[in-house]
Amino acid sequence: MGIDPEGERIKDHMRNIVPLLLDTVIAVEDKLRIIMLYILHKNGYCTTPPDTHGITEENLDKLLSHALIPTDKKTIISNMQHLNLQIIQDQSR
């Protein structure tokens, strides 16, 4: 979903997100927004079946680690579940 500046379809959003999360000039709050938008995108707004909503726990850990999100701010991500968003993919299906 979406296209890059060259007009090519974006297949792997993580490839575009990680450099932003590694950038020390970008504020932690903005990095959190980027991660939250990615989770929102992975919650079916790209017409995926419900069992693929959310991201893997491994990917979430990587994103938070790359972004250097402090522990006290990580709850912002988990609170997205109160908006009826699935954060972590259901691996039991």
C-alpha positions as CSV (number, residue, x, y, z in Angstrom):
1,M,0.0,0.0,0.0
2,G,1.5,3.3,-1.0
3,I,4.2,4.4,-3.4
4,D,7.8,5.7,-2.9
5,P,9.1,8.9,-4.4
6,E,10.0,7.1,-7.6
7,G,6.4,5.9,-8.0
8,E,7.2,2.3,-7.1
9,R,4.7,0.3,-5.0
10,I,6.0,-0.1,-1.4
11,K,6.1,-3.8,-0.5
12,D,8.0,-3.7,2.8
13,H,7.2,-0.7,5.0
14,M,9.7,-1.8,7.6
15,R,12.5,-1.1,5.2
16,N,11.3,2.6,5.1
17,I,10.6,2.9,8.8
18,V,13.8,1.6,10.3
19,P,16.1,4.4,9.0
20,L,13.7,6.9,10.6
21,L,13.7,5.1,13.9
22,L,17.5,5.0,13.9
23,D,17.9,8.7,13.2
24,T,18.9,10.4,16.5
25,V,17.6,13.8,15.3
26,I,14.0,12.6,15.2
27,A,12.2,13.0,18.6
28,V,11.0,9.9,20.6
29,E,7.4,11.1,20.3
30,D,7.7,11.2,16.5
31,K,9.2,7.8,16.5
32,L,6.3,6.5,18.6
33,R,3.9,8.1,16.0
34,I,5.7,6.3,13.2
35,I,5.4,2.9,15.0
36,M,1.7,3.6,15.9
37,L,0.9,4.4,12.2
38,Y,2.6,1.2,11.1
39,I,0.5,-0.8,13.6
40,L,-2.6,1.1,12.4
41,H,-1.7,0.1,8.8
42,K,-1.3,-3.5,9.8
43,N,-4.7,-3.6,11.4
44,G,-6.7,-4.4,8.3
45,Y,-6.7,-1.0,6.6
46,C,-4.7,-2.8,3.9
47,T,-7.6,-5.4,3.4
48,T,-5.8,-8.3,5.1
49,P,-7.6,-11.1,6.9
50,P,-8.1,-10.5,10.6
51,D,-5.7,-13.2,11.7
52,T,-2.8,-11.1,10.1
53,H,-3.8,-7.9,11.9
54,G,-1.1,-6.4,14.1
55,I,2.6,-7.2,13.9
56,T,4.8,-9.9,15.4
57,E,6.1,-9.5,18.9
58,E,9.6,-9.8,17.4
59,N,9.0,-6.9,15.0
60,L,7.5,-4.8,17.7
61,D,10.6,-5.4,19.9
62,K,12.9,-4.5,17.0
63,L,11.0,-1.3,16.2
64,L,11.1,-0.2,19.9
65,S,14.7,-1.1,20.2
66,H,15.8,0.7,17.1
67,A,13.8,3.8,18.2
68,L,15.4,3.7,21.7
69,I,11.9,4.1,23.2
70,P,12.2,4.5,27.0
71,T,10.3,1.8,29.0
72,D,7.9,4.3,30.5
73,K,6.8,5.3,27.0
74,K,6.3,1.8,25.7
75,T,2.8,1.7,27.4
76,I,1.7,4.2,24.8
77,I,1.9,1.4,22.2
78,S,0.1,-1.1,24.4
79,N,-2.6,1.3,25.1
80,M,-3.6,1.2,21.4
81,Q,-5.5,-2.0,22.3
82,H,-8.0,0.2,24.1
83,L,-8.9,1.6,20.7
84,N,-9.7,-1.9,19.6
85,L,-6.5,-2.3,17.6
86,Q,-4.6,-5.5,17.6
87,I,-0.9,-4.8,18.5
88,I,0.5,-8.3,18.3
89,Q,-0.6,-10.8,15.7
90,D,-2.6,-13.8,17.0
91,Q,0.0,-16.6,16.5
92,S,-2.5,-19.3,17.6
93,R,-4.4,-19.4,14.3
